[in-house]
């Protein structure tokens, strides 16, 4: 079995998983018809993942990734001209 190597950027920095989320907020309506200041407790159903990619914290380069048979993150290639959208690569990936 091959030894796992953490994904790294061209600049030498280790890559981090970058996820963008959309959150739904719910507020009760008061007796006066005005929404409450405090929002209701969020659940897992209130959180949606918009994009996922690997990102370099130093040079901010973005990379496409996938998972291997053991569920580990593996680098696929650079993202050229866009981002990943809902797990589907709508961008051009150069290897």
DSSP file (Angstrom, degrees, kcal/mol; ACC not computed):
  #  RESIDUE AA STRUCTURE BP1 BP2  ACC     N-H-->O    O-->H-N    N-H-->O    O-->H-N    TCO  KAPPA ALPHA  PHI   PSI    X-CA   Y-CA   Z-CA
    1    1 A X              0   0    0      0, 0.0     2,-0.1     0, 0.0     0, 0.0   0.000 360.0 360.0 360.0 135.8    0.0    0.0    0.0
    2    2 A X        -     0   0    0      1,-0.1     2,-0.3     0, 0.0     0, 0.0  -0.390 360.0-109.0 -73.6 148.5    1.3    3.4   -0.9
    3    3 A X        -     0   0    0     -2,-0.1     2,-0.2     1,-0.1    -1,-0.1  -0.614  36.4-114.8 -77.8 134.2    2.1    6.0    1.7
    4    4 A X        -     0   0    0     -2,-0.3     2,-0.5     1,-0.0    -1,-0.1  -0.501  27.8-161.1 -72.3 134.4   -0.4    8.9    1.8
    5    5 A X        -     0   0    0     -2,-0.2     3,-0.1     3,-0.0    -1,-0.0  -0.976  20.4-122.5-118.5 123.0    1.1   12.3    0.9
    6    6 A X        -     0   0    0     -2,-0.5    68,-0.1     1,-0.1     2,-0.0  -0.337  37.9 -98.2 -62.9 140.9   -0.8   15.4    1.9
    7    7 A X        -     0   0    0     66,-0.2     8,-2.0     8,-0.1     2,-0.3  -0.342  46.2-169.7 -61.7 137.5   -1.7   17.7   -1.0
    8    8 A X  B     -A   14   0A   0      6,-0.2     6,-0.2    -3,-0.1     2,-0.1  -0.934  17.7-118.8-130.6 153.6    0.7   20.6   -1.5
    9    9 A X    >   -     0   0    0      4,-3.0     3,-1.4    -2,-0.3     6,-0.0  -0.319  33.0-105.3 -82.0 167.5    0.6   23.7   -3.6
   10   10 A X  T 3  S+     0   0    0      1,-0.3    -1,-0.1     2,-0.1    -2,-0.0   0.800 122.6  58.4 -61.2 -29.9    3.2   24.7   -6.2
   11   11 A X  T 3  S-     0   0    0      2,-0.1    -1,-0.3     1,-0.1     3,-0.1   0.533 121.6-107.8 -81.3  -5.1    4.6   27.2   -3.7
   12   12 A X  S <  S+     0   0    0     -3,-1.4     2,-0.1     1,-0.3    -2,-0.1   0.283  76.6 129.3 100.7 -10.6    5.3   24.4   -1.2
   13   13 A X        -     0   0    0      1,-0.1    -4,-3.0    -5,-0.1    -1,-0.3  -0.473  64.9-107.0 -77.7 147.9    2.5   25.2    1.3
   14   14 A X  B     -A    8   0A   0     -6,-0.2    43,-0.6    -2,-0.1    -6,-0.2  -0.532  37.9-121.2 -70.9 140.8    0.1   22.5    2.5
   15   15 A X  E     -B   56   0B   0     -8,-2.0     2,-0.3    -2,-0.2    41,-0.2  -0.507  21.4-149.1 -83.1 152.7   -3.4   22.9    1.0
   16   16 A X  E     -B   55   0B   0     39,-2.6    39,-2.8    -2,-0.2     2,-0.5  -0.893  23.4-107.5-119.1 151.3   -6.5   23.3    3.1
   17   17 A X  E     -B   54   0B   0     -2,-0.3     2,-0.5    37,-0.2    37,-0.2  -0.679  36.0-162.6 -77.6 123.6  -10.1   22.2    2.4
   18   18 A X  E     +B   53   0B   0     35,-3.3    35,-2.0    -2,-0.5     2,-0.4  -0.945  11.2 177.6-113.2 122.1  -12.1   25.3    1.6
   19   19 A X  E     -B   52   0B   0     -2,-0.5     2,-0.5    33,-0.2    33,-0.2  -0.980  15.7-155.4-126.3 136.0  -15.9   25.1    1.8
   20   20 A X  E     -B   51   0B   0     31,-2.2    30,-3.3    -2,-0.4    31,-1.2  -0.934  18.7-165.7-109.5 133.9  -18.5   27.8    1.2
   21   21 A X  E     -B   49   0B   0     -2,-0.5     2,-0.5    28,-0.3    28,-0.2  -0.835  18.7-146.6-121.2 155.4  -21.8   27.4    2.9
   22   22 A X  E     -B   48   0B   0     26,-2.9    26,-2.7    -2,-0.3     2,-0.4  -0.987  22.3-159.8-115.3 128.1  -25.3   29.0    2.6
   23   23 A X  E     -B   47   0B   0     -2,-0.5     2,-0.5    24,-0.2    24,-0.2  -0.899   9.7-144.1-113.3 139.6  -27.2   29.2    5.9
   24   24 A X        -     0   0    0     22,-2.7     2,-0.4    -2,-0.4    22,-0.1  -0.867  16.6-160.1 -97.0 132.5  -30.9   29.6    6.3
   25   25 A X        -     0   0    0     -2,-0.5     2,-0.4    17,-0.1    16,-0.1  -0.939   3.8-165.4-113.7 136.8  -32.0   31.7    9.3
   26   26 A X        -     0   0    0     -2,-0.4    14,-3.6    14,-0.3     2,-0.4  -0.965   4.8-173.9-122.0 138.7  -35.4   31.5   10.8
   27   27 A X        -     0   0    0     -2,-0.4    12,-0.1    12,-0.2     2,-0.1  -0.984  25.3-118.2-131.5 141.5  -36.9   34.1   13.2
   28   28 A X        -     0   0    0     10,-0.5     8,-3.0    -2,-0.4     2,-0.5  -0.435  28.4-122.3 -72.3 151.8  -40.2   34.0   15.1
   29   29 A X  B     -F   35   0C   0      6,-0.2     6,-0.2    -2,-0.1    -1,-0.1  -0.869  27.6-134.9 -98.7 126.3  -42.7   36.8   14.3
   30   30 A X    >   -     0   0    0      4,-2.6     3,-2.1    -2,-0.5    -1,-0.0  -0.158  27.1 -99.5 -73.9 171.1  -43.7   38.8   17.4
   31   31 A X  T 3  S+     0   0    0      1,-0.3    -1,-0.1     2,-0.1    -2,-0.0   0.738 125.4  57.3 -62.9 -22.4  -47.2   39.8   18.4
   32   32 A X  T 3  S-     0   0    0      2,-0.2    -1,-0.3     1,-0.0     3,-0.1   0.425 120.4-110.3 -88.4   2.2  -46.5   43.2   16.8
   33   33 A X  S <  S+     0   0    0     -3,-2.1     2,-0.4     1,-0.3    -2,-0.1   0.500  78.8 125.6  85.7   4.1  -45.7   41.6   13.5
   34   34 A X        -     0   0    0      1,-0.1    -4,-2.6    -5,-0.0    -1,-0.3  -0.794  67.2-109.1 -99.0 137.2  -42.0   42.4   13.6
   35   35 A X  B     -F   29   0C   0     -2,-0.4    -6,-0.2    -6,-0.2    -7,-0.1  -0.342  41.3-104.7 -61.6 143.2  -39.4   39.6   13.3
   36   36 A X        -     0   0    0     -8,-3.0    -1,-0.1     2,-0.1    -7,-0.0  -0.292  17.9-128.1 -66.3 153.3  -37.6   38.7   16.5
   37   37 A X  S    S+     0   0    0     -3,-0.1     2,-0.3     2,-0.1    -1,-0.1   0.893  92.9  66.2 -68.4 -40.6  -34.0   39.9   17.0
   38   38 A X  S    S-     0   0    0      1,-0.0   -10,-0.5   -10,-0.0     2,-0.2  -0.643  82.1-134.6 -86.2 137.4  -32.8   36.4   17.9
   39   39 A X        -     0   0    0     -2,-0.3   -12,-0.2   -12,-0.1     3,-0.1  -0.539  25.7-102.8 -86.8 158.0  -32.8   33.7   15.3
   40   40 A X        -     0   0    0    -14,-3.6   -14,-0.3    -2,-0.2    -1,-0.1  -0.298  53.1 -75.3 -73.5 162.7  -34.1   30.2   16.0
   41   41 A X        -     0   0    0      1,-0.1     2,-0.2   -16,-0.1    -1,-0.2  -0.360  51.4-126.3 -62.1 133.4  -31.7   27.3   16.5
   42   42 A X        -     0   0    0     -3,-0.1     2,-0.2    -2,-0.1    -1,-0.1  -0.551  23.4-161.6 -82.2 147.1  -30.2   26.1   13.3
   43   43 A X    >   -     0   0    0     -2,-0.2     3,-1.6     1,-0.0     4,-0.1  -0.676  38.5 -97.0-115.9 174.5  -30.4   22.5   12.3
   44   44 A X  G >  S+     0   0    0      1,-0.3     3,-1.3    -2,-0.2    -2,-0.0   0.787 122.8  63.3 -62.8 -26.8  -28.3   20.5    9.8
   45   45 A X  G 3  S+     0   0    0      1,-0.2    -1,-0.3     3,-0.0    -3,-0.0   0.645  94.4  62.3 -71.4 -13.7  -31.1   21.0    7.3
   46   46 A X  G <  S+     0   0    0     -3,-1.6   -22,-2.7   -23,-0.1     2,-0.5   0.355  91.5  78.3 -92.4   5.3  -30.4   24.8    7.4
   47   47 A X  E <   -B   23   0B   0     -3,-1.3     2,-0.4   -24,-0.2   -24,-0.2  -0.965  56.3-177.3-122.3 125.9  -26.9   24.4    6.1
   48   48 A X  E     -B   22   0B   0    -26,-2.7   -26,-2.9    -2,-0.5     2,-0.6  -0.977  23.3-133.3-124.1 132.6  -26.1   23.9    2.4
   49   49 A X  E     +B   21   0B   0     -2,-0.4   -28,-0.3   -28,-0.2     3,-0.1  -0.737  23.9 177.3 -83.5 123.8  -22.6   23.4    0.9
   50   50 A X  E     +     0   0B   0    -30,-3.3    36,-2.6    -2,-0.6     2,-0.3   0.894  62.8   1.2 -91.2 -50.3  -22.1   25.7   -2.1
   51   51 A X  E     -B   20   0B   0    -31,-1.2   -31,-2.2    34,-0.2     2,-0.4  -0.974  53.9-168.8-141.1 153.2  -18.5   24.9   -3.2
   52   52 A X  E     +B   19   0B   0     -2,-0.3     2,-0.3   -33,-0.2   -33,-0.2  -0.994  24.2 136.9-139.4 136.5  -15.6   22.8   -2.1
   53   53 A X  E     -B   18   0B   0    -35,-2.0   -35,-3.3    -2,-0.4     2,-0.4  -0.966  51.8 -98.3-161.7 170.4  -12.0   23.0   -3.2
   54   54 A X  E     -BC  17  63B   0      9,-2.7     9,-2.9    -2,-0.3     2,-0.4  -0.837  42.9-169.3 -95.3 139.9   -8.5   22.8   -1.9
   55   55 A X  E     -BC  16  62B   0    -39,-2.8   -39,-2.6    -2,-0.4     2,-0.6  -0.980  23.5-127.4-134.9 142.4   -6.9   26.2   -1.4
   56   56 A X  E  >  -B   15   0B   0      5,-2.2     4,-1.5    -2,-0.4   -41,-0.1  -0.781  12.8-154.3 -85.7 123.2   -3.4   27.4   -0.7
   57   57 A X  T  4 S+     0   0    0    -43,-0.6    -1,-0.1    -2,-0.6   -42,-0.1   0.662  92.1  46.6 -72.1 -13.5   -3.5   29.7    2.4
   58   58 A X  T  4 S+     0   0    0      3,-0.1    -1,-0.1     1,-0.0    -2,-0.0   0.921 130.8  12.8 -91.3 -56.7   -0.3   31.4    1.1
   59   59 A X  T  4 S-     0   0    0      2,-0.1    -2,-0.2   -46,-0.0    -1,-0.0   0.430  92.6-128.9-105.2   0.7   -0.9   32.2   -2.6
   60   60 A X     <  +     0   0    0     -4,-1.5    -3,-0.1     1,-0.2     2,-0.1   0.643  48.4 160.5  61.0  20.7   -4.7   31.5   -2.6
   61   61 A X        -     0   0    0     -6,-0.1    -5,-2.2     1,-0.0     2,-0.4  -0.430  32.3-136.2 -64.5 145.3   -4.5   29.1   -5.6
   62   62 A X  E     -C   55   0B   0     17,-0.3    17,-2.2    -7,-0.2     2,-0.3  -0.866  20.6-170.9-109.5 142.9   -7.5   26.7   -5.9
   63   63 A X  E     -CD  54  78B   0     -9,-2.9    -9,-2.7    -2,-0.4    15,-0.2  -0.970  21.2-124.6-134.1 146.3   -7.3   23.0   -6.7
   64   64 A X  E     - D   0  77B   0     13,-3.0    12,-2.5    -2,-0.3    13,-1.1  -0.600  34.8-176.1 -83.3 150.7   -9.8   20.3   -7.6
   65   65 A X  E     - D   0  75B   0     10,-0.2     2,-0.3    -2,-0.2    10,-0.2  -0.927  15.5-174.0-143.3 167.2   -9.8   17.2   -5.4
   66   66 A X  E     - D   0  74B   0      8,-2.3     8,-3.1    -2,-0.3     2,-0.4  -0.845  30.2-101.6-146.0-177.8  -11.4   13.8   -5.0
   67   67 A X  E     - D   0  73B   0     -2,-0.3     6,-0.2     6,-0.2     2,-0.1  -0.913  26.6-140.2-115.4 142.0  -11.3   11.0   -2.4
   68   68 A X    >   -     0   0    0      4,-2.4     3,-1.9    -2,-0.4     6,-0.0  -0.190  44.0 -80.7 -86.2-173.0   -9.3    7.7   -2.7
   69   69 A X  T 3  S+     0   0    0      1,-0.3    -1,-0.1     2,-0.1    -2,-0.0   0.755 131.5  51.4 -63.0 -25.8  -10.6    4.3   -1.6
   70   70 A X  T 3  S-     0   0    0      2,-0.1    -1,-0.3     0, 0.0    -3,-0.0   0.369 121.1-105.7 -92.2   4.2   -9.8    5.0    2.1
   71   71 A X  S <  S+     0   0    0     -3,-1.9     2,-0.3     1,-0.3    -2,-0.1   0.648  73.3 142.5  82.3  15.6  -11.7    8.3    2.0
   72   72 A X        -     0   0    0      1,-0.1    -4,-2.4     0, 0.0     2,-0.3  -0.632  56.9-105.5 -90.7 149.3   -8.6   10.5    2.0
   73   73 A X  E     -D   67   0B   0     -2,-0.3     2,-0.4    -6,-0.2    -6,-0.2  -0.556  39.0-174.3 -74.7 131.0   -8.4   13.7    0.0
   74   74 A X  E     -D   66   0B   0     -8,-3.1    -8,-2.3    -2,-0.3     2,-0.2  -0.979  25.7-114.7-128.1 143.2   -6.3   13.5   -3.1
   75   75 A X  E     +D   65   0B   0     -2,-0.4   -10,-0.2   -10,-0.2     3,-0.1  -0.530  27.6 177.7 -76.1 135.7   -5.3   16.3   -5.5
   76   76 A X  E     -     0   0B   0    -12,-2.5     2,-0.3     1,-0.4   -11,-0.2   0.793  54.0 -71.4-102.6 -47.2   -6.7   16.1   -9.0
   77   77 A X  E     -D   64   0B   0    -13,-1.1   -13,-3.0    18,-0.0    -1,-0.4  -0.973  58.9 -48.9 171.0 179.4   -5.3   19.4  -10.5
   78   78 A X  E     -DE  63  94B   0     16,-2.2    16,-1.6    -2,-0.3     2,-0.7  -0.415  47.2-126.6 -71.0 147.3   -5.4   23.2  -10.7
   79   79 A X  E     - E   0  93B   0    -17,-2.2     2,-0.6    14,-0.2   -17,-0.3  -0.890  28.2-166.1 -94.7 120.0   -8.8   24.9  -11.1
   80   80 A X  E     - E   0  92B   0     12,-3.3    12,-1.3    -2,-0.7     3,-0.1  -0.934  64.3  -3.8-112.6 117.3   -8.5   27.2  -14.1
   81   81 A X  S    S+     0   0    0     -2,-0.6     2,-0.3     1,-0.1    -1,-0.2   0.772 123.2   0.1  80.9  27.7  -11.2   29.9  -14.7
   82   82 A X  S    S-     0   0    0     -3,-0.2     2,-0.3    10,-0.1    -1,-0.1  -0.992  73.2 -81.5 160.0-163.5  -13.6   29.1  -11.9
   83   83 A X        -     0   0    0     -2,-0.3     7,-0.5    -3,-0.1     2,-0.2  -0.821  43.0 -89.1-131.8 168.7  -14.6   27.0   -8.9
   84   84 A X  E     -G   89   0D   0     -2,-0.3     2,-0.5   -32,-0.2     5,-0.2  -0.563  38.1-151.1 -76.7 146.7  -16.3   23.7   -8.1
   85   85 A X  E >   -G   88   0D   0      3,-2.5     3,-2.3    -2,-0.2   -34,-0.2  -0.958  66.6 -27.8-127.5 114.3  -20.1   23.9   -7.8
   86   86 A X  T 3  S-     0   0    0    -36,-2.6   -35,-0.1    -2,-0.5    -1,-0.1   0.862 121.6 -53.9  51.8  41.9  -22.0   21.5   -5.6
   87   87 A X  T 3  S+     0   0    0      1,-0.2     2,-0.5   -37,-0.2    -1,-0.3   0.374 117.9 111.0  78.2  -6.8  -19.3   18.8   -6.0
   88   88 A X  E <  S-G   85   0D   0     -3,-2.3    -3,-2.5     2,-0.0     2,-1.1  -0.872  71.9-125.8-103.4 133.3  -19.5   19.0   -9.8
   89   89 A X  E     +G   84   0D   0     -2,-0.5    -5,-0.1    -5,-0.2     4,-0.1  -0.651  37.9 163.5 -82.3 101.3  -16.6   20.4  -11.6
   90   90 A X        +     0   0    0     -2,-1.1     2,-0.2    -7,-0.5    -1,-0.2   0.378  58.5  78.5 -91.9   1.6  -18.0   23.2  -13.8
   91   91 A X  S    S-     0   0    0     -9,-0.1     2,-0.5    -3,-0.1   -10,-0.1  -0.561  91.4 -98.2-106.2 168.8  -14.4   24.6  -14.2
   92   92 A X  E     -E   80   0B   0    -12,-1.3   -12,-3.3    -2,-0.2     2,-0.5  -0.773  36.9-157.5 -86.0 128.6  -11.5   23.5  -16.4
   93   93 A X  E     -E   79   0B   0     -2,-0.5     2,-0.5   -14,-0.2   -14,-0.2  -0.941   2.7-160.9-111.7 123.5   -9.0   21.4  -14.4
   94   94 A X  E      E   78   0B   0    -16,-1.6   -16,-2.2    -2,-0.5   -18,-0.0  -0.873 360.0 360.0-101.5 136.2   -5.4   21.2  -15.6
   95   95 A X              0   0    0     -2,-0.5    -1,-0.1   -18,-0.2   -18,-0.0   0.427 360.0 360.0 -92.6 360.0   -3.4   18.3  -14.3
